[in-house]
Amino acid sequence: MLQLCEKQAQELDLTFNSKKSCLFKVGVSSKETIDNLKLNGCDVYCLISSDILVFLLTRQSFKIDTYWITREFYAAANAICCHTNNVQELSRLHVFEAFTLPI
């Protein structure tokens, strides 16, 4: 299936980023081993112990716990506030944008 998607994407002048892609297994067959998946010639990362907690709601949907993202954002923002007391506002804003927006 990945090869079909990759072929279609190439026809549309699109590429998939295998570094930002992830495989996670859910359900009864999650303990089975599978071959490494390849996307654009690179291996796709297989998620064994997750940093992102996945909760199954029904067989068709799932929910992702993003609390750790919020925690990292506030930690970065608080660190910037503590260490930039005597910095001009525009410089402080630039630091906020550089370090908190990517999170």
VMD Tcl script that builds the backbone (N, CA, C; Angstrom):
set m [mol new atoms 309]
animate dup $m
set s [atomselect $m all]
$s set {name element resname resid chain x y z} {
  {N N MET 1 A 0.823 -1.187 0.000}
  {CA C MET 1 A 0.000 0.000 0.000}
  {C C MET 1 A 0.873 1.259 0.000}
  {N N LEU 2 A 1.976 1.216 0.766}
  {CA C LEU 2 A 2.855 2.384 0.792}
  {C C LEU 2 A 3.452 2.661 -0.580}
  {N N GLN 3 A 3.778 1.605 -1.314}
  {CA C GLN 3 A 4.340 1.796 -2.648}
  {C C GLN 3 A 3.326 2.446 -3.577}
  {N N LEU 4 A 2.056 2.075 -3.453}
  {CA C LEU 4 A 1.013 2.701 -4.279}
  {C C LEU 4 A 0.876 4.188 -3.932}
  {N N CYS 5 A 0.884 4.500 -2.655}
  {CA C CYS 5 A 0.779 5.904 -2.235}
  {C C CYS 5 A 1.998 6.695 -2.685}
  {N N GLU 6 A 3.175 6.076 -2.576}
  {CA C GLU 6 A 4.406 6.745 -2.983}
  {C C GLU 6 A 4.408 7.009 -4.493}
  {N N LYS 7 A 3.937 6.037 -5.265}
  {CA C LYS 7 A 3.871 6.195 -6.725}
  {C C LYS 7 A 2.904 7.319 -7.099}
  {N N GLN 8 A 1.733 7.345 -6.458}
  {CA C GLN 8 A 0.748 8.389 -6.738}
  {C C GLN 8 A 1.290 9.759 -6.345}
  {N N ALA 9 A 1.994 9.821 -5.225}
  {CA C ALA 9 A 2.565 11.090 -4.782}
  {C C ALA 9 A 3.613 11.589 -5.766}
  {N N GLN 10 A 4.417 10.689 -6.319}
  {CA C GLN 10 A 5.424 11.091 -7.291}
  {C C GLN 10 A 4.778 11.644 -8.550}
  {N N GLU 11 A 3.646 11.090 -8.949}
  {CA C GLU 11 A 2.925 11.611 -10.116}
  {C C GLU 11 A 2.395 13.016 -9.850}
  {N N LEU 12 A 2.132 13.324 -8.586}
  {CA C LEU 12 A 1.627 14.643 -8.206}
  {C C LEU 12 A 2.746 15.579 -7.753}
  {N N ASP 13 A 4.005 15.164 -7.956}
  {CA C ASP 13 A 5.184 15.931 -7.537}
  {C C ASP 13 A 5.199 16.183 -6.028}
  {N N LEU 14 A 4.828 15.174 -5.260}
  {CA C LEU 14 A 4.866 15.236 -3.803}
  {C C LEU 14 A 5.816 14.162 -3.291}
  {N N THR 15 A 6.369 14.368 -2.112}
  {CA C THR 15 A 7.184 13.337 -1.472}
  {C C THR 15 A 6.775 13.217 -0.012}
  {N N PHE 16 A 6.874 12.012 0.507}
  {CA C PHE 16 A 6.605 11.763 1.919}
  {C C PHE 16 A 7.906 11.856 2.685}
  {N N ASN 17 A 7.861 12.387 3.893}
  {CA C ASN 17 A 9.035 12.497 4.747}
  {C C ASN 17 A 9.046 11.302 5.690}
  {N N SER 18 A 9.950 10.361 5.454}
  {CA C SER 18 A 9.989 9.157 6.278}
  {C C SER 18 A 10.472 9.454 7.694}
  {N N LYS 19 A 11.198 10.548 7.906}
  {CA C LYS 19 A 11.668 10.902 9.244}
  {C C LYS 19 A 10.526 11.410 10.126}
  {N N LYS 20 A 9.469 11.924 9.512}
  {CA C LYS 20 A 8.337 12.431 10.273}
  {C C LYS 20 A 7.175 11.443 10.282}
  {N N SER 21 A 7.398 10.263 9.705}
  {CA C SER 21 A 6.371 9.231 9.674}
  {C C SER 21 A 6.665 8.200 10.753}
  {N N CYS 22 A 5.631 7.538 11.218}
  {CA C CYS 22 A 5.803 6.590 12.310}
  {C C CYS 22 A 4.790 5.464 12.153}
  {N N LEU 23 A 5.200 4.279 12.495}
  {CA C LEU 23 A 4.328 3.114 12.469}
  {C C LEU 23 A 4.029 2.724 13.900}
  {N N PHE 24 A 2.762 2.571 14.226}
  {CA C PHE 24 A 2.426 1.988 15.517}
  {C C PHE 24 A 1.352 0.951 15.294}
  {N N LYS 25 A 1.446 -0.120 16.073}
  {CA C LYS 25 A 0.545 -1.251 15.906}
  {C C LYS 25 A -0.480 -1.238 17.022}
  {N N VAL 26 A -1.725 -1.521 16.659}
  {CA C VAL 26 A -2.828 -1.477 17.599}
  {C C VAL 26 A -3.630 -2.759 17.463}
  {N N GLY 27 A -4.124 -3.255 18.582}
  {CA C GLY 27 A -5.030 -4.386 18.539}
  {C C GLY 27 A -4.366 -5.709 18.866}
  {N N VAL 28 A -5.076 -6.777 18.541}
  {CA C VAL 28 A -4.637 -8.118 18.871}
  {C C VAL 28 A -3.316 -8.456 18.184}
  {N N SER 29 A -3.141 -8.019 16.966}
  {CA C SER 29 A -1.939 -8.359 16.210}
  {C C SER 29 A -0.772 -7.413 16.490}
  {N N SER 30 A -0.859 -6.594 17.518}
  {CA C SER 30 A 0.193 -5.612 17.776}
  {C C SER 30 A 1.493 -6.253 18.233}
  {N N LYS 31 A 1.447 -7.483 18.725}
  {CA C LYS 31 A 2.663 -8.151 19.187}
  {C C LYS 31 A 3.372 -8.904 18.073}
  {N N GLU 32 A 2.748 -9.030 16.926}
  {CA C GLU 32 A 3.369 -9.710 15.797}
  {C C GLU 32 A 4.474 -8.848 15.213}
  {N N THR 33 A 5.531 -9.478 14.753}
  {CA C THR 33 A 6.609 -8.726 14.114}
  {C C THR 33 A 6.309 -8.594 12.628}
  {N N ILE 34 A 6.639 -7.449 12.082}
  {CA C ILE 34 A 6.457 -7.211 10.657}
  {C C ILE 34 A 7.759 -6.687 10.083}
  {N N ASP 35 A 7.911 -6.801 8.788}
  {CA C ASP 35 A 9.105 -6.302 8.125}
  {C C ASP 35 A 9.153 -4.781 8.216}
  {N N ASN 36 A 10.361 -4.239 8.121}
  {CA C ASN 36 A 10.511 -2.783 8.120}
  {C C ASN 36 A 9.800 -2.193 6.913}
  {N N LEU 37 A 9.045 -1.150 7.155}
  {CA C LEU 37 A 8.383 -0.452 6.059}
  {C C LEU 37 A 9.335 0.578 5.480}
  {N N LYS 38 A 9.302 0.742 4.189}
  {CA C LYS 38 A 10.163 1.710 3.520}
  {C C LYS 38 A 9.296 2.759 2.848}
  {N N LEU 39 A 9.725 4.008 2.993}
  {CA C LEU 39 A 9.040 5.128 2.386}
  {C C LEU 39 A 10.103 6.005 1.750}
  {N N ASN 40 A 10.055 6.169 0.453}
  {CA C ASN 40 A 11.072 6.898 -0.311}
  {C C ASN 40 A 12.470 6.313 -0.098}
  {N N GLY 41 A 12.542 4.996 0.045}
  {CA C GLY 41 A 13.816 4.321 0.196}
  {C C GLY 41 A 14.383 4.326 1.604}
  {N N CYS 42 A 13.700 4.948 2.563}
  {CA C CYS 42 A 14.173 5.007 3.950}
  {C C CYS 42 A 13.218 4.226 4.848}
  {N N ASP 43 A 13.763 3.671 5.932}
  {CA C ASP 43 A 12.929 2.931 6.873}
  {C C ASP 43 A 12.009 3.870 7.636}
  {N N VAL 44 A 10.807 3.393 7.919}
  {CA C VAL 44 A 9.846 4.136 8.728}
  {C C VAL 44 A 10.016 3.679 10.164}
  {N N TYR 45 A 10.097 4.620 11.088}
  {CA C TYR 45 A 10.301 4.336 12.507}
  {C C TYR 45 A 9.119 3.555 13.061}
  {N N CYS 46 A 9.407 2.491 13.797}
  {CA C CYS 46 A 8.366 1.683 14.429}
  {C C CYS 46 A 8.286 2.050 15.899}
  {N N LEU 47 A 7.133 2.468 16.337}
  {CA C LEU 47 A 6.918 2.931 17.704}
  {C C LEU 47 A 6.613 1.730 18.588}
  {N N ILE 48 A 7.542 1.398 19.494}
  {CA C ILE 48 A 7.346 0.261 20.389}
  {C C ILE 48 A 6.827 0.755 21.730}
  {N N SER 49 A 7.572 1.596 22.397}
  {CA C SER 49 A 7.067 2.239 23.613}
  {C C SER 49 A 6.815 3.690 23.240}
  {N N SER 50 A 5.620 4.121 23.414}
  {CA C SER 50 A 5.232 5.406 22.832}
  {C C SER 50 A 5.476 6.574 23.768}
  {N N ASP 51 A 5.928 7.680 23.189}
  {CA C ASP 51 A 5.952 8.948 23.893}
  {C C ASP 51 A 4.553 9.555 23.849}
  {N N ILE 52 A 3.828 9.219 22.812}
  {CA C ILE 52 A 2.451 9.679 22.650}
  {C C ILE 52 A 1.541 8.530 23.051}
  {N N LEU 53 A 0.704 8.751 24.038}
  {CA C LEU 53 A -0.188 7.691 24.481}
  {C C LEU 53 A -1.411 7.640 23.588}
  {N N VAL 54 A -1.741 6.454 23.133}
  {CA C VAL 54 A -2.873 6.271 22.233}
  {C C VAL 54 A -3.941 5.487 22.965}
  {N N PHE 55 A -5.120 6.016 22.995}
  {CA C PHE 55 A -6.234 5.354 23.645}
  {C C PHE 55 A -7.266 4.967 22.586}
  {N N LEU 56 A -7.669 3.730 22.575}
  {CA C LEU 56 A -8.696 3.299 21.632}
  {C C LEU 56 A -10.078 3.631 22.184}
  {N N LEU 57 A -10.842 4.336 21.399}
  {CA C LEU 57 A -12.211 4.651 21.797}
  {C C LEU 57 A -13.176 3.637 21.199}
  {N N THR 58 A -13.056 3.401 19.927}
  {CA C THR 58 A -13.822 2.371 19.243}
  {C C THR 58 A -12.870 1.693 18.278}
  {N N ARG 59 A -13.353 0.801 17.479}
  {CA C ARG 59 A -12.477 0.145 16.514}
  {C C ARG 59 A -12.071 1.081 15.382}
  {N N GLN 60 A -12.803 2.150 15.169}
  {CA C GLN 60 A -12.522 3.048 14.054}
  {C C GLN 60 A -11.753 4.307 14.450}
  {N N SER 61 A -11.663 4.630 15.723}
  {CA C SER 61 A -11.044 5.902 16.086}
  {C C SER 61 A -10.158 5.748 17.320}
  {N N PHE 62 A -9.290 6.727 17.530}
  {CA C PHE 62 A -8.428 6.748 18.703}
  {C C PHE 62 A -8.177 8.187 19.108}
  {N N LYS 63 A -7.692 8.354 20.320}
  {CA C LYS 63 A -7.425 9.678 20.866}
  {C C LYS 63 A -5.951 9.734 21.281}
  {N N ILE 64 A -5.295 10.858 21.041}
  {CA C ILE 64 A -3.891 11.017 21.375}
  {C C ILE 64 A -3.760 11.985 22.543}
  {N N ASP 65 A -3.006 11.567 23.548}
  {CA C ASP 65 A -2.762 12.406 24.716}
  {C C ASP 65 A -1.637 13.379 24.390}
  {N N THR 66 A -1.931 14.667 24.349}
  {CA C THR 66 A -0.946 15.681 23.990}
  {C C THR 66 A -0.533 16.518 25.201}
  {N N TYR 67 A -0.730 16.000 26.406}
  {CA C TYR 67 A -0.379 16.751 27.609}
  {C C TYR 67 A 1.106 17.081 27.647}
  {N N TRP 68 A 1.954 16.169 27.176}
  {CA C TRP 68 A 3.400 16.402 27.216}
  {C C TRP 68 A 3.804 17.585 26.348}
  {N N ILE 69 A 3.065 17.852 25.262}
  {CA C ILE 69 A 3.364 19.000 24.411}
  {C C ILE 69 A 3.076 20.297 25.165}
  {N N THR 70 A 1.950 20.343 25.846}
  {CA C THR 70 A 1.593 21.515 26.631}
  {C C THR 70 A 2.622 21.755 27.733}
  {N N ARG 71 A 3.052 20.681 28.378}
  {CA C ARG 71 A 4.036 20.793 29.450}
  {C C ARG 71 A 5.365 21.340 28.916}
  {N N GLU 72 A 5.816 20.858 27.753}
  {CA C GLU 72 A 7.055 21.360 27.166}
  {C C GLU 72 A 6.935 22.830 26.771}
  {N N PHE 73 A 5.774 23.223 26.243}
  {CA C PHE 73 A 5.556 24.623 25.864}
  {C C PHE 73 A 5.673 25.534 27.074}
  {N N TYR 74 A 4.961 25.195 28.166}
  {CA C TYR 74 A 5.007 26.041 29.356}
  {C C TYR 74 A 6.388 26.037 30.001}
  {N N ALA 75 A 7.100 24.916 29.946}
  {CA C ALA 75 A 8.458 24.875 30.496}
  {C C ALA 75 A 9.373 25.819 29.724}
  {N N ALA 76 A 9.271 25.818 28.392}
  {CA C ALA 76 A 10.086 26.718 27.572}
  {C C ALA 76 A 9.709 28.176 27.825}
  {N N ALA 77 A 8.420 28.464 27.888}
  {CA C ALA 77 A 7.968 29.842 28.111}
  {C C ALA 77 A 8.399 30.351 29.485}
  {N N ASN 78 A 8.288 29.521 30.513}
  {CA C ASN 78 A 8.702 29.936 31.854}
  {C C ASN 78 A 10.203 30.156 31.932}
  {N N ALA 79 A 10.980 29.317 31.271}
  {CA C ALA 79 A 12.438 29.484 31.269}
  {C C ALA 79 A 12.827 30.796 30.591}
  {N N ILE 80 A 12.161 31.121 29.497}
  {CA C ILE 80 A 12.448 32.384 28.802}
  {C C ILE 80 A 12.085 33.571 29.684}
  {N N CYS 81 A 10.939 33.517 30.342}
  {CA C CYS 81 A 10.523 34.622 31.216}
  {C C CYS 81 A 11.509 34.824 32.359}
  {N N CYS 82 A 11.998 33.744 32.934}
  {CA C CYS 82 A 12.917 33.849 34.070}
  {C C CYS 82 A 14.277 34.405 33.674}
  {N N HIS 83 A 14.737 34.097 32.470}
  {CA C HIS 83 A 16.091 34.468 32.074}
  {C C HIS 83 A 16.172 35.717 31.197}
  {N N THR 84 A 15.053 36.359 30.914}
  {CA C THR 84 A 15.083 37.536 30.039}
  {C C THR 84 A 14.408 38.739 30.683}
  {N N ASN 85 A 14.642 38.946 31.953}
  {CA C ASN 85 A 14.012 40.073 32.648}
  {C C ASN 85 A 14.495 41.422 32.134}
  {N N ASN 86 A 15.773 41.521 31.795}
  {CA C ASN 86 A 16.345 42.804 31.402}
  {C C ASN 86 A 16.557 42.921 29.902}
  {N N VAL 87 A 15.784 42.196 29.121}
  {CA C VAL 87 A 15.935 42.186 27.658}
  {C C VAL 87 A 14.808 43.015 27.047}
  {N N GLN 88 A 15.100 43.685 25.945}
  {CA C GLN 88 A 14.068 44.478 25.258}
  {C C GLN 88 A 12.928 43.573 24.793}
  {N N GLU 89 A 11.752 44.183 24.677}
  {CA C GLU 89 A 10.551 43.408 24.362}
  {C C GLU 89 A 10.630 42.718 23.003}
  {N N LEU 90 A 11.149 43.398 21.971}
  {CA C LEU 90 A 11.228 42.777 20.646}
  {C C LEU 90 A 12.189 41.596 20.637}
  {N N SER 91 A 13.290 41.721 21.345}
  {CA C SER 91 A 14.238 40.605 21.448}
  {C C SER 91 A 13.609 39.442 22.200}
  {N N ARG 92 A 12.890 39.764 23.250}
  {CA C ARG 92 A 12.211 38.733 24.040}
  {C C ARG 92 A 11.143 38.023 23.196}
  {N N LEU 93 A 10.400 38.780 22.419}
  {CA C LEU 93 A 9.383 38.199 21.543}
  {C C LEU 93 A 10.015 37.271 20.514}
  {N N HIS 94 A 11.155 37.686 19.963}
  {CA C HIS 94 A 11.851 36.845 18.987}
  {C C HIS 94 A 12.285 35.515 19.619}
  {N N VAL 95 A 12.777 35.570 20.850}
  {CA C VAL 95 A 13.183 34.349 21.551}
  {C C VAL 95 A 11.965 33.465 21.816}
  {N N PHE 96 A 10.850 34.073 22.221}
  {CA C PHE 96 A 9.616 33.307 22.431}
  {C C PHE 96 A 9.196 32.594 21.147}
  {N N GLU 97 A 9.206 33.320 20.033}
  {CA C GLU 97 A 8.798 32.728 18.757}
  {C C GLU 97 A 9.742 31.611 18.335}
  {N N ALA 98 A 11.025 31.803 18.569}
  {CA C ALA 98 A 12.016 30.816 18.136}
  {C C ALA 98 A 11.945 29.523 18.948}
  {N N PHE 99 A 11.646 29.625 20.241}
  {CA C PHE 99 A 11.716 28.450 21.098}
  {C C PHE 99 A 10.367 27.838 21.473}
  {N N THR 100 A 9.287 28.596 21.406}
  {CA C THR 100 A 8.002 28.023 21.823}
  {C C THR 100 A 7.102 27.649 20.649}
  {N N LEU 101 A 7.150 28.369 19.558}
  {CA C LEU 101 A 6.279 28.038 18.431}
  {C C LEU 101 A 6.575 26.666 17.815}
  {N N PRO 102 A 7.843 26.251 17.685}
  {CA C PRO 102 A 8.088 24.910 17.141}
  {C C PRO 102 A 7.504 23.787 17.993}
  {N N ILE 103 A 7.359 24.021 19.296}
  {CA C ILE 103 A 6.784 22.999 20.174}
  {C C ILE 103 A 5.316 22.854 19.848}
}
mol reanalyze $m
mol bondsrecalc $m
mol representation Tube
mol addrep $m
